[in-house]
Amino acid sequence: MKPKIRIEIFGKANRKLLEEFLSEKYEISESEFDLLIIDELTLKMKMEEVEKIRSGTFHPVLLVAKERVEEEVWGLVDEVIRIPIQKSE
């Protein structure tokens, strides 16, 4: 059984690219998930939902960010990945 990932990325094209990249090794899921991947804009829009997710069972949250994140964000996320991401050679 593949680990489940929920992707909350603004913009259909970006979300679709990420889903295609990850779907070979992970199941993309809206409801049950083992990891939440979210971008800065969506985090701001869904802050209460993320707080609710964080208050229940442990679900790691990976933030996709362009810039340095503010201190208060660390209460909602476990790790940050900076974009643009360079593909390994």
Biopython code that builds the backbone (N, CA, C, O; Angstrom):
import numpy as np
from Bio.PDB.StructureBuilder import StructureBuilder

atoms = [
    (1, "MET", "N", (0.835, -1.180, 0.000)),
    (1, "MET", "CA", (0.000, 0.000, 0.000)),
    (1, "MET", "C", (0.886, 1.251, 0.000)),
    (1, "MET", "O", (1.830, 1.362, 0.783)),
    (2, "LYS", "N", (0.563, 2.175, -0.883)),
    (2, "LYS", "CA", (1.336, 3.411, -1.004)),
    (2, "LYS", "C", (0.966, 4.392, 0.107)),
    (2, "LYS", "O", (-0.194, 4.457, 0.514)),
    (3, "PRO", "N", (1.949, 5.158, 0.604)),
    (3, "PRO", "CA", (1.626, 6.249, 1.533)),
    (3, "PRO", "C", (0.728, 7.271, 0.822)),
    (3, "PRO", "O", (0.826, 7.457, -0.391)),
    (4, "LYS", "N", (-0.139, 7.924, 1.584)),
    (4, "LYS", "CA", (-1.099, 8.871, 1.011)),
    (4, "LYS", "C", (-0.660, 10.309, 1.258)),
    (4, "LYS", "O", (-0.245, 10.677, 2.357)),
    (5, "ILE", "N", (-0.765, 11.109, 0.202)),
    (5, "ILE", "CA", (-0.389, 12.518, 0.273)),
    (5, "ILE", "C", (-1.581, 13.374, -0.144)),
    (5, "ILE", "O", (-2.264, 13.081, -1.125)),
    (6, "ARG", "N", (-1.811, 14.426, 0.615)),
    (6, "ARG", "CA", (-2.812, 15.433, 0.242)),
    (6, "ARG", "C", (-2.048, 16.646, -0.264)),
    (6, "ARG", "O", (-1.142, 17.143, 0.406)),
    (7, "ILE", "N", (-2.415, 17.118, -1.445)),
    (7, "ILE", "CA", (-1.727, 18.252, -2.055)),
    (7, "ILE", "C", (-2.668, 19.448, -2.089)),
    (7, "ILE", "O", (-3.743, 19.389, -2.685)),
    (8, "GLU", "N", (-2.253, 20.528, -1.446)),
    (8, "GLU", "CA", (-3.014, 21.782, -1.412)),
    (8, "GLU", "C", (-2.124, 22.879, -1.991)),
    (8, "GLU", "O", (-1.529, 23.675, -1.265)),
    (9, "ILE", "N", (-2.055, 22.893, -3.319)),
    (9, "ILE", "CA", (-1.215, 23.854, -4.031)),
    (9, "ILE", "C", (-2.112, 24.727, -4.897)),
    (9, "ILE", "O", (-2.948, 24.211, -5.640)),
    (10, "PHE", "N", (-1.947, 26.048, -4.810)),
    (10, "PHE", "CA", (-2.744, 26.982, -5.598)),
    (10, "PHE", "C", (-2.353, 26.873, -7.068)),
    (10, "PHE", "O", (-1.169, 26.827, -7.400)),
    (11, "GLY", "N", (-3.335, 26.834, -7.929)),
    (11, "GLY", "CA", (-3.086, 26.761, -9.366)),
    (11, "GLY", "C", (-3.160, 25.331, -9.864)),
    (11, "GLY", "O", (-2.396, 24.468, -9.432)),
    (12, "LYS", "N", (-4.086, 25.088, -10.776)),
    (12, "LYS", "CA", (-4.311, 23.734, -11.286)),
    (12, "LYS", "C", (-3.069, 23.144, -11.949)),
    (12, "LYS", "O", (-2.764, 21.967, -11.758)),
    (13, "ALA", "N", (-2.360, 23.946, -12.718)),
    (13, "ALA", "CA", (-1.194, 23.436, -13.445)),
    (13, "ALA", "C", (-0.106, 22.967, -12.481)),
    (13, "ALA", "O", (0.458, 21.888, -12.661)),
    (14, "ASN", "N", (0.189, 23.770, -11.464)),
    (14, "ASN", "CA", (1.214, 23.388, -10.485)),
    (14, "ASN", "C", (0.805, 22.143, -9.715)),
    (14, "ASN", "O", (1.617, 21.245, -9.493)),
    (15, "ARG", "N", (-0.452, 22.095, -9.312)),
    (15, "ARG", "CA", (-0.956, 20.937, -8.579)),
    (15, "ARG", "C", (-0.870, 19.677, -9.441)),
    (15, "ARG", "O", (-0.428, 18.627, -8.974)),
    (16, "LYS", "N", (-1.296, 19.786, -10.700)),
    (16, "LYS", "CA", (-1.281, 18.633, -11.598)),
    (16, "LYS", "C", (0.144, 18.124, -11.817)),
    (16, "LYS", "O", (0.374, 16.915, -11.807)),
    (17, "LEU", "N", (1.091, 19.020, -12.013)),
    (17, "LEU", "CA", (2.490, 18.617, -12.190)),
    (17, "LEU", "C", (3.009, 17.863, -10.967)),
    (17, "LEU", "O", (3.678, 16.839, -11.101)),
    (18, "LEU", "N", (2.701, 18.369, -9.789)),
    (18, "LEU", "CA", (3.143, 17.723, -8.556)),
    (18, "LEU", "C", (2.471, 16.365, -8.385)),
    (18, "LEU", "O", (3.121, 15.399, -7.986)),
    (19, "GLU", "N", (1.179, 16.284, -8.682)),
    (19, "GLU", "CA", (0.464, 15.007, -8.598)),
    (19, "GLU", "C", (1.076, 13.977, -9.542)),
    (19, "GLU", "O", (1.301, 12.831, -9.153)),
    (20, "GLU", "N", (1.345, 14.381, -10.778)),
    (20, "GLU", "CA", (1.939, 13.467, -11.757)),
    (20, "GLU", "C", (3.309, 12.983, -11.291)),
    (20, "GLU", "O", (3.639, 11.806, -11.438)),
    (21, "PHE", "N", (4.094, 13.880, -10.739)),
    (21, "PHE", "CA", (5.433, 13.532, -10.278)),
    (21, "PHE", "C", (5.389, 12.552, -9.111)),
    (21, "PHE", "O", (6.198, 11.627, -9.049)),
    (22, "LEU", "N", (4.449, 12.747, -8.183)),
    (22, "LEU", "CA", (4.397, 11.936, -6.963)),
    (22, "LEU", "C", (3.540, 10.678, -7.075)),
    (22, "LEU", "O", (3.712, 9.752, -6.282)),
    (23, "SER", "N", (2.629, 10.623, -8.033)),
    (23, "SER", "CA", (1.641, 9.541, -8.071)),
    (23, "SER", "C", (2.223, 8.154, -8.339)),
    (23, "SER", "O", (1.559, 7.151, -8.076)),
    (24, "GLU", "N", (3.427, 8.079, -8.846)),
    (24, "GLU", "CA", (4.035, 6.769, -9.076)),
    (24, "GLU", "C", (4.363, 6.069, -7.754)),
    (24, "GLU", "O", (4.227, 4.850, -7.646)),
    (25, "LYS", "N", (4.790, 6.831, -6.761)),
    (25, "LYS", "CA", (5.187, 6.240, -5.477)),
    (25, "LYS", "C", (4.193, 6.496, -4.352)),
    (25, "LYS", "O", (4.249, 5.840, -3.312)),
    (26, "TYR", "N", (3.277, 7.453, -4.555)),
    (26, "TYR", "CA", (2.346, 7.834, -3.494)),
    (26, "TYR", "C", (0.925, 7.870, -4.033)),
    (26, "TYR", "O", (0.699, 8.115, -5.218)),
    (27, "GLU", "N", (-0.025, 7.622, -3.145)),
    (27, "GLU", "CA", (-1.432, 7.771, -3.495)),
    (27, "GLU", "C", (-1.833, 9.204, -3.159)),
    (27, "GLU", "O", (-1.607, 9.673, -2.044)),
    (28, "ILE", "N", (-2.424, 9.891, -4.121)),
    (28, "ILE", "CA", (-2.889, 11.253, -3.897)),
    (28, "ILE", "C", (-4.308, 11.158, -3.345)),
    (28, "ILE", "O", (-5.183, 10.556, -3.968)),
    (29, "SER", "N", (-4.532, 11.752, -2.175)),
    (29, "SER", "CA", (-5.809, 11.598, -1.483)),
    (29, "SER", "C", (-6.270, 12.930, -0.897)),
    (29, "SER", "O", (-5.457, 13.720, -0.416)),
    (30, "GLU", "N", (-7.564, 13.170, -0.940)),
    (30, "GLU", "CA", (-8.138, 14.383, -0.350)),
    (30, "GLU", "C", (-8.552, 14.165, 1.098)),
    (30, "GLU", "O", (-8.493, 15.088, 1.910)),
    (31, "SER", "N", (-8.969, 12.946, 1.422)),
    (31, "SER", "CA", (-9.515, 12.722, 2.764)),
    (31, "SER", "C", (-8.465, 12.168, 3.724)),
    (31, "SER", "O", (-7.968, 12.899, 4.580)),
    (32, "GLU", "N", (-8.129, 10.910, 3.595)),
    (32, "GLU", "CA", (-7.125, 10.301, 4.474)),
    (32, "GLU", "C", (-5.744, 10.530, 3.871)),
    (32, "GLU", "O", (-5.536, 10.342, 2.672)),
    (33, "PHE", "N", (-4.799, 10.941, 4.724)),
    (33, "PHE", "CA", (-3.458, 11.192, 4.197)),
    (33, "PHE", "C", (-2.425, 11.051, 5.302)),
    (33, "PHE", "O", (-2.727, 11.167, 6.490)),
    (34, "ASP", "N", (-1.184, 10.795, 4.867)),
    (34, "ASP", "CA", (-0.048, 10.667, 5.776)),
    (34, "ASP", "C", (0.809, 11.933, 5.787)),
    (34, "ASP", "O", (1.563, 12.168, 6.731)),
    (35, "LEU", "N", (0.693, 12.743, 4.740)),
    (35, "LEU", "CA", (1.476, 13.973, 4.599)),
    (35, "LEU", "C", (0.640, 15.006, 3.866)),
    (35, "LEU", "O", (-0.032, 14.692, 2.883)),
    (36, "LEU", "N", (0.685, 16.238, 4.348)),
    (36, "LEU", "CA", (0.028, 17.359, 3.671)),
    (36, "LEU", "C", (1.110, 18.241, 3.065)),
    (36, "LEU", "O", (2.014, 18.702, 3.762)),
    (37, "ILE", "N", (1.005, 18.471, 1.758)),
    (37, "ILE", "CA", (1.900, 19.402, 1.068)),
    (37, "ILE", "C", (1.061, 20.625, 0.716)),
    (37, "ILE", "O", (0.039, 20.513, 0.040)),
    (38, "ILE", "N", (1.502, 21.794, 1.182)),
    (38, "ILE", "CA", (0.703, 23.009, 1.015)),
    (38, "ILE", "C", (1.618, 24.185, 0.684)),
    (38, "ILE", "O", (2.756, 24.247, 1.149)),
    (39, "ASP", "N", (1.111, 25.113, -0.122)),
    (39, "ASP", "CA", (1.909, 26.301, -0.435)),
    (39, "ASP", "C", (1.491, 27.469, 0.459)),
    (39, "ASP", "O", (0.504, 27.386, 1.190)),
    (40, "GLU", "N", (2.251, 28.545, 0.387)),
    (40, "GLU", "CA", (2.030, 29.702, 1.275)),
    (40, "GLU", "C", (0.644, 30.316, 1.122)),
    (40, "GLU", "O", (-0.020, 30.607, 2.117)),
    (41, "LEU", "N", (0.208, 30.511, -0.104)),
    (41, "LEU", "CA", (-1.088, 31.138, -0.349)),
    (41, "LEU", "C", (-2.225, 30.276, 0.198)),
    (41, "LEU", "O", (-3.128, 30.784, 0.862)),
    (42, "THR", "N", (-2.177, 28.987, -0.079)),
    (42, "THR", "CA", (-3.226, 28.087, 0.393)),
    (42, "THR", "C", (-3.197, 27.975, 1.908)),
    (42, "THR", "O", (-4.250, 27.873, 2.537)),
    (43, "LEU", "N", (-2.016, 27.991, 2.502)),
    (43, "LEU", "CA", (-1.915, 27.950, 3.961)),
    (43, "LEU", "C", (-2.628, 29.152, 4.576)),
    (43, "LEU", "O", (-3.343, 29.009, 5.568)),
    (44, "LYS", "N", (-2.438, 30.330, 3.996)),
    (44, "LYS", "CA", (-3.111, 31.527, 4.505)),
    (44, "LYS", "C", (-4.626, 31.394, 4.391)),
    (44, "LYS", "O", (-5.357, 31.810, 5.290)),
    (45, "MET", "N", (-5.101, 30.812, 3.280)),
    (45, "MET", "CA", (-6.541, 30.664, 3.061)),
    (45, "MET", "C", (-7.153, 29.563, 3.927)),
    (45, "MET", "O", (-8.330, 29.632, 4.283)),
    (46, "LYS", "N", (-6.355, 28.551, 4.264)),
    (46, "LYS", "CA", (-6.881, 27.390, 4.990)),
    (46, "LYS", "C", (-6.230, 27.221, 6.358)),
    (46, "LYS", "O", (-6.114, 26.102, 6.858)),
    (47, "MET", "N", (-5.809, 28.317, 6.960)),
    (47, "MET", "CA", (-5.090, 28.262, 8.226)),
    (47, "MET", "C", (-5.886, 27.533, 9.318)),
    (47, "MET", "O", (-5.324, 26.716, 10.047)),
    (48, "GLU", "N", (-7.173, 27.820, 9.435)),
    (48, "GLU", "CA", (-7.994, 27.167, 10.462)),
    (48, "GLU", "C", (-8.082, 25.665, 10.224)),
    (48, "GLU", "O", (-8.026, 24.881, 11.172)),
    (49, "GLU", "N", (-8.218, 25.262, 8.970)),
    (49, "GLU", "CA", (-8.282, 23.837, 8.639)),
    (49, "GLU", "C", (-6.968, 23.134, 8.988)),
    (49, "GLU", "O", (-6.977, 22.021, 9.513)),
    (50, "VAL", "N", (-5.849, 23.780, 8.697)),
    (50, "VAL", "CA", (-4.543, 23.199, 9.018)),
    (50, "VAL", "C", (-4.366, 23.110, 10.535)),
    (50, "VAL", "O", (-3.835, 22.119, 11.039)),
    (51, "GLU", "N", (-4.801, 24.127, 11.258)),
    (51, "GLU", "CA", (-4.736, 24.081, 12.727)),
    (51, "GLU", "C", (-5.542, 22.901, 13.262)),
    (51, "GLU", "O", (-5.114, 22.222, 14.196)),
    (52, "LYS", "N", (-6.705, 22.662, 12.669)),
    (52, "LYS", "CA", (-7.559, 21.540, 13.073)),
    (52, "LYS", "C", (-6.864, 20.202, 12.782)),
    (52, "LYS", "O", (-6.889, 19.289, 13.607)),
    (53, "ILE", "N", (-6.256, 20.101, 11.616)),
    (53, "ILE", "CA", (-5.517, 18.888, 11.244)),
    (53, "ILE", "C", (-4.390, 18.648, 12.240)),
    (53, "ILE", "O", (-4.173, 17.522, 12.686)),
    (54, "ARG", "N", (-3.675, 19.719, 12.587)),
    (54, "ARG", "CA", (-2.527, 19.605, 13.497)),
    (54, "ARG", "C", (-2.943, 19.260, 14.925)),
    (54, "ARG", "O", (-2.150, 18.692, 15.677)),
    (55, "SER", "N", (-4.176, 19.597, 15.308)),
    (55, "SER", "CA", (-4.614, 19.339, 16.681)),
    (55, "SER", "C", (-5.044, 17.888, 16.892)),
    (55, "SER", "O", (-5.143, 17.433, 18.031)),
    (56, "GLY", "N", (-5.298, 17.162, 15.809)),
    (56, "GLY", "CA", (-5.699, 15.759, 15.908)),
    (56, "GLY", "C", (-4.490, 14.846, 15.874)),
    (56, "GLY", "O", (-3.446, 15.142, 16.455)),
    (57, "THR", "N", (-4.653, 13.739, 15.188)),
    (57, "THR", "CA", (-3.539, 12.801, 15.036)),
    (57, "THR", "C", (-2.406, 13.463, 14.261)),
    (57, "THR", "O", (-2.622, 14.417, 13.513)),
    (58, "PHE", "N", (-1.204, 12.948, 14.450)),
    (58, "PHE", "CA", (-0.031, 13.557, 13.815)),
    (58, "PHE", "C", (-0.094, 13.389, 12.298)),
    (58, "PHE", "O", (-0.135, 12.271, 11.784)),
    (59, "HIS", "N", (-0.100, 14.500, 11.605)),
    (59, "HIS", "CA", (0.004, 14.547, 10.150)),
    (59, "HIS", "C", (1.083, 15.573, 9.826)),
    (59, "HIS", "O", (0.868, 16.767, 10.034)),
    (60, "PRO", "N", (2.230, 15.141, 9.325)),
    (60, "PRO", "CA", (3.264, 16.113, 8.974)),
    (60, "PRO", "C", (2.782, 17.053, 7.866)),
    (60, "PRO", "O", (2.033, 16.658, 6.973)),
    (61, "VAL", "N", (3.231, 18.295, 7.949)),
    (61, "VAL", "CA", (2.861, 19.314, 6.972)),
    (61, "VAL", "C", (4.141, 19.867, 6.359)),
    (61, "VAL", "O", (5.027, 20.348, 7.065)),
    (62, "LEU", "N", (4.223, 19.790, 5.025)),
    (62, "LEU", "CA", (5.359, 20.305, 4.268)),
    (62, "LEU", "C", (4.908, 21.567, 3.541)),
    (62, "LEU", "O", (3.996, 21.523, 2.716)),
    (63, "LEU", "N", (5.544, 22.681, 3.848)),
    (63, "LEU", "CA", (5.208, 23.956, 3.222)),
    (63, "LEU", "C", (6.124, 24.202, 2.032)),
    (63, "LEU", "O", (7.344, 24.076, 2.138)),
    (64, "VAL", "N", (5.523, 24.553, 0.899)),
    (64, "VAL", "CA", (6.267, 24.930, -0.297)),
    (64, "VAL", "C", (6.288, 26.459, -0.322)),
    (64, "VAL", "O", (5.240, 27.097, -0.418)),
    (65, "ALA", "N", (7.493, 27.046, -0.234)),
    (65, "ALA", "CA", (7.598, 28.502, -0.084)),
    (65, "ALA", "C", (8.649, 29.092, -1.016)),
    (65, "ALA", "O", (9.669, 28.466, -1.304)),
    (66, "LYS", "N", (8.380, 30.304, -1.479)),
    (66, "LYS", "CA", (9.336, 31.022, -2.324)),
    (66, "LYS", "C", (10.370, 31.765, -1.497)),
    (66, "LYS", "O", (11.525, 31.906, -1.900)),
    (67, "GLU", "N", (9.944, 32.235, -0.342)),
    (67, "GLU", "CA", (10.813, 33.070, 0.484)),
    (67, "GLU", "C", (10.920, 32.497, 1.886)),
    (67, "GLU", "O", (10.299, 31.486, 2.215)),
    (68, "ARG", "N", (11.708, 33.154, 2.688)),
    (68, "ARG", "CA", (11.850, 32.779, 4.098)),
    (68, "ARG", "C", (10.490, 32.902, 4.772)),
    (68, "ARG", "O", (9.779, 33.887, 4.565)),
    (69, "VAL", "N", (10.125, 31.909, 5.576)),
    (69, "VAL", "CA", (8.807, 31.918, 6.215)),
    (69, "VAL", "C", (8.863, 32.636, 7.557)),
    (69, "VAL", "O", (9.901, 32.682, 8.218)),
    (70, "GLU", "N", (7.727, 33.191, 7.939)),
    (70, "GLU", "CA", (7.634, 33.912, 9.203)),
    (70, "GLU", "C", (7.620, 32.933, 10.365)),
    (70, "GLU", "O", (7.216, 31.780, 10.213)),
    (71, "GLU", "N", (8.056, 33.391, 11.506)),
    (71, "GLU", "CA", (8.209, 32.563, 12.710)),
    (71, "GLU", "C", (6.919, 31.844, 13.109)),
    (71, "GLU", "O", (6.966, 30.671, 13.480)),
    (72, "GLU", "N", (5.768, 32.522, 13.041)),
    (72, "GLU", "CA", (4.513, 31.913, 13.489)),
    (72, "GLU", "C", (4.050, 30.749, 12.613)),
    (72, "GLU", "O", (3.231, 29.938, 13.046)),
    (73, "VAL", "N", (4.559, 30.663, 11.407)),
    (73, "VAL", "CA", (4.196, 29.559, 10.508)),
    (73, "VAL", "C", (4.700, 28.224, 11.054)),
    (73, "VAL", "O", (4.098, 27.183, 10.793)),
    (74, "TRP", "N", (5.795, 28.248, 11.806)),
    (74, "TRP", "CA", (6.392, 27.005, 12.304)),
    (74, "TRP", "C", (5.486, 26.262, 13.284)),
    (74, "TRP", "O", (5.728, 25.089, 13.568)),
    (75, "GLY", "N", (4.465, 26.907, 13.798)),
    (75, "GLY", "CA", (3.494, 26.209, 14.631)),
    (75, "GLY", "C", (2.535, 25.366, 13.813)),
    (75, "GLY", "O", (1.833, 24.511, 14.352)),
    (76, "LEU", "N", (2.507, 25.612, 12.490)),
    (76, "LEU", "CA", (1.589, 24.901, 11.600)),
    (76, "LEU", "C", (2.278, 23.918, 10.669)),
    (76, "LEU", "O", (1.633, 23.007, 10.150)),
    (77, "VAL", "N", (3.567, 24.083, 10.448)),
    (77, "VAL", "CA", (4.273, 23.217, 9.498)),
    (77, "VAL", "C", (5.452, 22.527, 10.174)),
    (77, "VAL", "O", (5.966, 22.987, 11.194)),
    (78, "ASP", "N", (5.864, 21.412, 9.578)),
    (78, "ASP", "CA", (7.000, 20.662, 10.116)),
    (78, "ASP", "C", (8.280, 20.925, 9.342)),
    (78, "ASP", "O", (9.379, 20.862, 9.893)),
    (79, "GLU", "N", (8.124, 21.220, 8.056)),
    (79, "GLU", "CA", (9.301, 21.416, 7.221)),
    (79, "GLU", "C", (8.935, 22.353, 6.078)),
    (79, "GLU", "O", (7.767, 22.475, 5.709)),
    (80, "VAL", "N", (9.944, 23.008, 5.525)),
    (80, "VAL", "CA", (9.743, 23.932, 4.410)),
    (80, "VAL", "C", (10.662, 23.520, 3.278)),
    (80, "VAL", "O", (11.835, 23.215, 3.490)),
    (81, "ILE", "N", (10.111, 23.516, 2.067)),
    (81, "ILE", "CA", (10.930, 23.306, 0.882)),
    (81, "ILE", "C", (10.824, 24.584, 0.060)),
    (81, "ILE", "O", (9.730, 25.088, -0.193)),
    (82, "ARG", "N", (11.976, 25.097, -0.350)),
    (82, "ARG", "CA", (12.016, 26.359, -1.100)),
    (82, "ARG", "C", (11.881, 26.080, -2.590)),
    (82, "ARG", "O", (12.421, 25.101, -3.104)),
    (83, "ILE", "N", (11.151, 26.956, -3.275)),
    (83, "ILE", "CA", (11.022, 26.842, -4.718)),
    (83, "ILE", "C", (11.637, 28.079, -5.368)),
    (83, "ILE", "O", (11.682, 29.127, -4.724)),
    (84, "PRO", "N", (12.104, 28.010, -6.591)),
    (84, "PRO", "CA", (12.010, 26.861, -7.479)),
    (84, "PRO", "C", (12.955, 25.735, -7.061)),
    (84, "PRO", "O", (14.028, 25.968, -6.503)),
    (85, "ILE", "N", (12.525, 24.525, -7.346)),
    (85, "ILE", "CA", (13.308, 23.336, -7.020)),
    (85, "ILE", "C", (14.131, 22.970, -8.241)),
    (85, "ILE", "O", (13.617, 22.920, -9.358)),
    (86, "GLN", "N", (15.398, 22.716, -8.019)),
    (86, "GLN", "CA", (16.277, 22.301, -9.104)),
    (86, "GLN", "C", (16.280, 20.784, -9.195)),
    (86, "GLN", "O", (16.476, 20.101, -8.189)),
    (87, "LYS", "N", (16.066, 20.255, -10.385)),
    (87, "LYS", "CA", (16.070, 18.812, -10.583)),
    (87, "LYS", "C", (17.500, 18.299, -10.465)),
    (87, "LYS", "O", (18.424, 18.867, -11.048)),
    (88, "SER", "N", (17.675, 17.213, -9.700)),
    (88, "SER", "CA", (19.005, 16.612, -9.544)),
    (88, "SER", "C", (19.458, 16.012, -10.859)),
    (88, "SER", "O", (18.651, 15.507, -11.640)),
    (89, "GLU", "N", (20.747, 16.072, -11.093)),
    (89, "GLU", "CA", (21.269, 15.486, -12.332)),
    (89, "GLU", "C", (21.857, 14.137, -12.060)),
    (89, "GLU", "O", (22.349, 13.481, -12.978)),
]
sb = StructureBuilder()
sb.init_structure("model")
sb.init_model(0)
sb.init_chain("A")
sb.init_seg("    ")
for serial, (resi, resn, name, xyz) in enumerate(atoms, 1):
    if name == "N":
        sb.init_residue(resn, " ", resi, " ")
    sb.init_atom(name, np.array(xyz, "f"), 0.0, 1.0, " ", f" {name:<3s}", serial, name[0])
structure = sb.get_structure()
